[in-house]
Amino acid sequence: MHTATQNAAAAREPALTAANTPSNARSSLLDRIFQLRRHGTTVNTELLAGLTTFLTMAYIIFVNPTILGDAGMPKGAVFVATCLIAALGTLIMALYANYPIALAPGMGLNAYFAYVVVLGMGLKWQVALGAVFISGCLFLLVTLFKLRKLIIHGIPQSLRIGITVGIGMFLAIIALKSAGIVAPSKATYVTLGDLHQPSVLLSVLGFFTIVVLDRLGVRGAILIGILAVTVLSFFFAGNRFEGVVAMPPSILPTFLQLDIKGALGVGVFNVILVFFLVELFDATGTLLAVVRRAGLLSDDRMDRMNKALLADSCAIFAGSLLGTSSTTAYVESASGVQAGGRTGLTAVAVALLFLACLFISPLAGAVPAYATAPALLYVASLMLRDLVELDWDETTDAVPAVVTALAMPLTYSIANGLAFGFITYAVLKLFTGQWRAVHPMSWLIGAVFLFKFVYVGGH
């Protein structure tokens, strides 16, 4: 009996080994590519982390077409470009830098693209895409020649905080306007909108839903809020349901439509500079924050960080070719890191999920602006928390940061906020005898903006 059992077991063993071989081979291949064991993680953990990251940032596939659509860009093509560049940029990050970081068109930069460069300055969206392309090339050159550290160290920390907070406030006023909570007024410039409109009430409900769900730790809280308002809009706001699944729209209306020659015009120089500076701070800050949280700042940190920045810069000009505003690393990647993601396999999972989203264009097209407004407002609210890091006792640092932050929403221009901030910083340091402490890079940027105001004019 014992011999028969052993023989049966021996007969089953080859079959079991053969059945497990493909799975083991896949695991071994993934381990070699992403160094899973070295980072103390597994395939399942990485895939779950990828799903977590995707759920926290998937709102961009609805928000980005809405914002760029306001600039006159075809929303269907922008939707496809958003999904494709998110997948492509994230894959480059995964396979080249092996970081669990996802990329997509950046919030704030898309608003600057649409509401300042196109609608505010009257430039064509093709020219704005050309400016994004050039800024991406500059970012690539700065990374290749390792000038990033010099530039970053040349910008005072206070102004970096002011830039982040200012973009948050700029997003906030756009969100409140899209929700109908803020309306124009001849007497006071802005006033309270009609709170009895169904769209306004749905936006308020969406905002509270997002904040509550996120506080309770629900994954995909922002995405759930957008979808909830969209579903309710079919019943209470006259929105039309066109289905969920369909073949992707054509990307041809935006593909290779950038106007580089137009972007090189003298009047657009400040546009390129703003794109470049914000991309630089956004990408570097996000990458450092997520990598530090993942515990991946090792001896080879600068080598891999440069690879990550190269991936980011490649995604910027690739996105401009496809037809979307600047692409950058997403701080929401930290949610995947919190779920255990440590390698590029997490990013691969995110990229594949963005590709799958190409087939939900009817749903994306049905999302109204007042459904994405709560997401914008919540993101904006979180960006204002950096104010606590300011040294309020040193007014020559704090005041320029506040001027930067206030000027962005009140002049409806990120460029003006940057300009006022750098000029204020230089003037205050000069007349308080602290001019030696100012980095030459800050003097240079301040001088460029001053020249722009004096000889070119403002927008």
C-alpha positions, 0 to 999 in steps of 0.5 A: 500500500505504501509503495503504491502511494509512493508510485502514485505520488511520483506519477503526479510529480512531473505533472505538478512540476509542469503545471507550476513551471510557467508561473515560476518562469514568469515570476523568475523573469519579473524578478530579474527585470524588476529585482523583486527579491532585492526590494523585498516584494512579490508579484501580487503585492506589486500588482495590488499596489499598481491598482491602488495607484491607478484608482487614486489618479484615474480621475485625470482621464476625466479632468484633463479632457474637460480642462483642455476642451475649454481651450478648444481642443477636441475632447475625444482626442485629448482623452486618448492622448491622456490615456496613451501618454500616462501609459507610455510615460509610466512604462518608461519610468517602470522599465528604465528607472524601475520606480513604482511611480506613475506619470500623467498630464499634470494638474495645474499645468493643464489649467495654465495651458488652457486658461492662461496661455490659450484663453488668457493670452489668445494663443492657439492651442497648437502654439501652447503644445509647441511650448510644452514640447520645447520645455520638455526638450529643455528639461531633457537637456538640463537632466542630461547635463546634470544642471538640475541640481544647480537650478533647484538649489538656485531657487529659494525654498520659500518661492518653491512653496509659494509656487505650489500654494499658488497653483493650488489657489489657481486650481481652486478658483477654476474649480469654484467657477466650474462648479458655479459657486463663484460667478462674475460680477461687474461691481466686485469682480467675483460673487456667489453663484446661484446655489439653487442650480442642480449642477452646483448642488451636485458639485457640493455633494461631490466635494463632500463625498471625496473628502469624507471617503478619502479621510476614511481611507477609501481607495479611489475616493476622487474617482468615486466622487467624479463618477457619483456626480456624473451618475446623478447628473443623468437624473437631476441635471439633464445630462445624457447617458451615451453608454460606457464602452466603445472603440477609442476616438481618433487621436488625429485631431491633436496628433503632431498638431504642435506649432513649435515655430509659433512657440519660439516667438518672443512673446511666448518666451515667458510661457516656455519658462513657466512650463519649464520651471513648474515641470522642474519643481513638480517632477523633482519634488514628487519623485523625491517624496515618493522615493523617500517614502518607499525607502529607495534612497540608497547609494545609487539614488542619483543615478536612478533619480536622473533616470527617473527625471529622464523618463519624466522629460521624455514623457513631456515632449511625447505628450505634446506630440500626442496632444496634451499638456505637460506630463509629470510624476504623480504624488498619488503614486505614494498610495501604491507605495503605501500598499507595498509597491517598491519596483517598476512592476507597480508602474507597469500595472498602472500603465496597463490599466490606463491602456484599458481605459481607452475603451471607456470614451463614452463615459469620459465624454459624459462627465460634466465640468461640475463633476470634475470641479470637486476633484480640482478643489480637493487637490487644490486644498491639499496643495495649500498645506505647504504654507506651514513650512514657511519661516514667517519670522523672515519676512524677506522669504515669507512675503515673496512666497505669499505674493507668488501665491496670491498673484496666481489666482488674482491675476489668473496667471501662474506666469505673473505669480512667478514673476511677482514672486521672483522680483519681490524676493530680489528687491527685498533681499537687495534693500535689506542688505542680504543680496549676497545670500541670493543665488545668481539663478534667482537674480537671472530669473527675476531679471528675465521677468522684469525685462518681460514686464518692462519691454514686452508687457504683461498678460 
